[in-house]
């Protein structure tokens, strides 16, 4: 049975993205979702020290898109920004979108299809499957991502190829019903662990493209976040 959807909530955590956030908002605005699904764009500014708040407010004045801005008064981390955005979502489906240009909103419809066709409750967009474009960057990052995915799979008994992907799409009642704790980059292993324990959950994976950034271009995740991810995999799978 097909799953009826009228609105997709797009949650964007933003920290010091003033110079580039209009690019991703332009891309999201230009996307035509299947079946006339409307977009609810939820931006959570995590107490940026640049002009991110002003940049978004100026964009909102000039745009005809449904954009909502929430501002954290103190910097809480990417995970905390996601918590805020997820709880404010009103669409039947929720997707995570980074504020940079590493992921292509044109692929929303690819992630939507398994849910709309009635097969999936959650869809992960994998950077490691399919024939789409992938920027060639850091060897050790790719090894680290595959290691974390494998470690996570060992505990969740899932066969994901990309647990750390940004593109995760959820039915709203499922993701809003999860008690999320991680405030920084531990969101991915935590939500994967907790989703995997949902009774009869149907998780699908689709191939996506990936336009990665270098650190000079604004990439923020580092080796410390990798160790945190290992901790989160163990914590949220072994100590429930």
C-alpha positions as CSV (number, residue, x, y, z in Angstrom):
1,X,0.0,0.0,0.0
2,X,1.3,3.4,-0.9
3,X,2.1,5.8,1.9
4,X,0.4,9.2,1.5
5,X,2.6,12.2,1.9
6,X,1.7,15.9,1.5
7,X,4.8,17.5,3.1
8,X,8.5,16.7,3.5
9,X,10.2,18.4,6.4
10,X,13.9,19.2,5.6
11,X,16.0,19.8,8.8
12,X,19.2,21.8,8.3
13,X,21.6,22.3,11.2
14,X,23.7,25.3,10.5
15,X,26.9,26.6,12.1
16,X,28.9,29.4,10.5
17,X,27.5,28.8,7.0
18,X,26.8,32.4,6.2
19,X,28.8,32.5,3.0
20,X,27.3,29.3,1.5
21,X,23.9,28.6,3.0
22,X,22.1,30.4,0.2
23,X,23.5,27.9,-2.3
24,X,22.0,24.9,-0.6
25,X,18.7,26.8,-0.1
26,X,18.6,27.6,-3.8
27,X,19.1,23.9,-4.6
28,X,16.4,22.8,-2.2
29,X,14.0,25.5,-3.6
30,X,14.6,24.3,-7.2
31,X,13.7,20.7,-6.4
32,X,10.4,19.5,-7.7
33,X,9.2,16.7,-5.4
34,X,7.1,13.9,-6.8
35,X,3.3,13.9,-6.4
36,X,3.3,17.6,-5.6
37,X,4.7,17.1,-2.1
38,X,5.4,20.4,-0.5
39,X,8.6,21.3,1.3
40,X,9.0,22.6,4.9
41,X,12.5,23.9,5.3
42,X,13.6,24.0,9.0
43,X,16.9,25.7,9.7
44,X,18.4,25.5,13.2
45,X,21.2,28.1,13.6
46,X,23.4,26.7,16.4
47,X,24.6,30.0,17.8
48,X,26.9,30.8,14.8
49,X,29.6,33.4,15.3
50,X,29.3,34.7,11.7
51,X,26.3,36.2,9.9
52,X,24.4,32.9,9.4
53,X,21.3,34.2,11.1
54,X,21.2,37.4,9.0
55,X,21.9,35.5,5.8
56,X,19.0,33.1,6.4
57,X,16.6,36.0,7.4
58,X,17.5,37.9,4.2
59,X,16.9,34.8,2.2
60,X,13.5,34.2,3.8
61,X,12.4,37.7,2.9
62,X,13.2,37.1,-0.8
63,X,11.9,33.5,-1.0
64,X,8.5,32.1,-1.6
65,X,9.5,28.8,0.1
66,X,8.2,27.6,3.5
67,X,11.2,28.3,5.6
68,X,11.3,28.4,9.4
69,X,14.4,29.5,11.4
70,X,15.2,28.6,15.0
71,X,18.2,30.0,16.8
72,X,20.1,28.4,19.7
73,X,21.3,31.0,22.2
74,X,24.3,29.0,23.0
75,X,26.3,26.5,20.8
76,X,25.0,23.1,21.6
77,X,26.3,21.0,18.6
78,X,25.0,19.5,15.4
79,X,23.1,16.7,17.2
80,X,21.3,19.3,19.4
81,X,20.4,21.3,16.3
82,X,18.9,18.2,14.8
83,X,16.9,17.5,17.9
84,X,15.4,20.9,17.7
85,X,14.5,20.7,14.0
86,X,13.1,17.2,14.2
87,X,10.8,18.1,17.1
88,X,9.5,21.1,15.2
89,X,8.8,19.1,12.0
90,X,5.2,18.9,10.8
91,X,5.6,16.9,7.6
92,X,4.7,13.2,7.3
93,X,8.4,12.6,6.4
94,X,11.6,14.2,7.8
95,X,15.0,14.3,6.0
96,X,18.3,15.5,7.3
97,X,20.2,18.0,5.1
98,X,23.6,19.5,5.9
99,X,24.0,23.2,5.2
100,X,27.0,22.7,2.9
101,X,26.9,21.4,-0.7
102,X,28.2,17.8,0.0
103,X,24.8,16.3,-0.7
104,X,22.5,17.0,-3.6
105,X,18.8,17.8,-2.8
106,X,17.9,16.7,-6.4
107,X,18.1,13.2,-4.9
108,X,15.3,13.7,-2.4
109,X,12.9,11.8,-4.8
110,X,15.3,8.8,-4.8
111,X,15.1,8.6,-1.0
112,X,11.3,9.2,-1.1
113,X,10.5,6.4,-3.5
114,X,10.8,3.3,-1.1
115,X,8.5,5.1,1.4
116,X,6.0,6.4,-1.1
117,X,5.8,2.9,-2.6
118,X,4.9,1.5,0.8
119,X,8.1,-0.5,1.3
120,X,10.1,1.5,3.8
121,X,9.8,3.4,7.1
122,X,13.4,4.7,7.1
123,X,15.7,5.3,4.1
124,X,19.5,5.9,4.3
125,X,21.3,7.5,1.3
126,X,24.6,5.6,0.8
127,X,27.7,7.2,-0.6
128,X,29.2,3.8,-1.2
129,X,26.7,2.1,-3.5
130,X,25.3,3.0,-6.9
131,X,26.9,4.7,-9.9
132,X,26.4,8.3,-8.9
133,X,29.2,10.9,-8.8
134,X,31.6,10.9,-5.8
135,X,34.3,13.4,-5.2
136,X,37.7,11.8,-4.5
137,X,39.1,13.0,-1.2
138,X,40.3,11.4,2.0
139,X,41.4,7.7,2.0
140,X,41.4,7.4,5.8
141,X,38.0,9.0,6.1
142,X,36.5,6.4,3.8
143,X,38.2,3.6,5.7
144,X,37.0,5.2,9.0
145,X,33.4,5.4,7.7
146,X,33.4,1.8,6.6
147,X,34.9,0.7,9.9
148,X,32.2,2.6,11.9
149,X,29.5,1.2,9.7
150,X,30.8,-2.4,10.1
151,X,31.1,-2.0,13.8
152,X,27.6,-0.6,14.0
153,X,26.2,-3.4,11.8
154,X,27.7,-6.0,14.1
155,X,25.6,-4.7,17.0
156,X,22.4,-3.7,15.1
157,X,22.4,-6.8,12.8
158,X,21.8,-4.4,9.9
159,X,23.7,-4.6,6.6
160,X,24.1,-0.9,5.9
161,X,26.9,0.3,3.7
162,X,26.9,3.9,5.1
163,X,25.8,4.4,8.6
164,X,27.5,7.8,8.8
165,X,25.6,9.3,5.9
166,X,23.9,12.7,6.3
167,X,20.9,11.7,4.2
168,X,18.5,9.8,6.4
169,X,14.8,10.0,5.8
170,X,12.3,9.0,8.5
171,X,8.5,8.8,8.9
172,X,8.0,11.6,11.3
173,X,6.2,9.7,14.1
174,X,9.1,7.3,14.2
175,X,11.9,9.8,14.6
176,X,10.0,12.1,16.9
177,X,9.3,9.1,19.1
178,X,13.0,8.4,19.7
179,X,14.6,9.9,22.8
180,X,17.8,11.3,21.3
181,X,20.7,12.2,23.5
182,X,23.8,13.0,21.5
183,X,24.3,16.7,21.0
184,X,27.3,16.7,18.6
185,X,28.4,14.2,15.9
186,X,27.2,11.1,17.7
187,X,23.7,11.5,16.2
188,X,24.4,9.0,13.4
189,X,25.4,5.9,15.4
190,X,22.8,6.7,18.2
191,X,19.8,7.0,15.8
192,X,20.9,3.9,13.9
193,X,21.1,1.9,17.1
194,X,17.7,3.1,18.3
195,X,16.0,2.8,15.0
196,X,17.2,-0.8,14.6
197,X,15.4,-1.8,17.8
198,X,12.0,-0.5,16.6
199,X,9.6,-3.5,16.2
200,X,9.2,-4.5,12.5
201,X,11.0,-1.4,11.3
202,X,11.7,-1.4,7.5
203,X,15.0,0.2,6.7
204,X,16.1,0.7,3.1
205,X,19.2,2.1,1.5
206,X,19.6,3.9,-1.9
207,X,22.7,5.1,-3.7
208,X,23.4,8.8,-3.7
209,X,26.1,11.1,-5.0
210,X,28.6,12.9,-2.8
211,X,30.4,16.2,-3.3
212,X,32.7,16.2,-0.3
213,X,34.4,19.3,1.1
214,X,38.0,19.7,2.2
215,X,38.8,21.3,5.6
216,X,39.8,24.5,3.8
217,X,36.3,24.5,2.2
218,X,34.7,24.2,5.7
219,X,34.6,20.5,6.6
220,X,34.2,20.3,10.4
221,X,34.3,16.6,11.4
222,X,37.6,15.3,12.6
223,X,39.3,12.2,14.2
224,X,37.9,13.0,17.7
225,X,34.4,12.6,16.3
226,X,35.4,9.1,15.0
227,X,36.3,8.1,18.5
228,X,33.1,9.5,19.8
229,X,31.2,7.5,17.2
230,X,32.9,4.3,18.5
231,X,31.8,5.2,22.0
232,X,28.2,5.9,20.8
233,X,28.0,2.6,19.0
234,X,29.0,0.7,22.1
235,X,26.9,2.8,24.5
236,X,23.6,2.8,22.6
237,X,23.9,-0.9,21.6
238,X,25.3,-2.5,24.7
239,X,24.0,-0.2,27.4
240,X,20.4,0.5,26.6
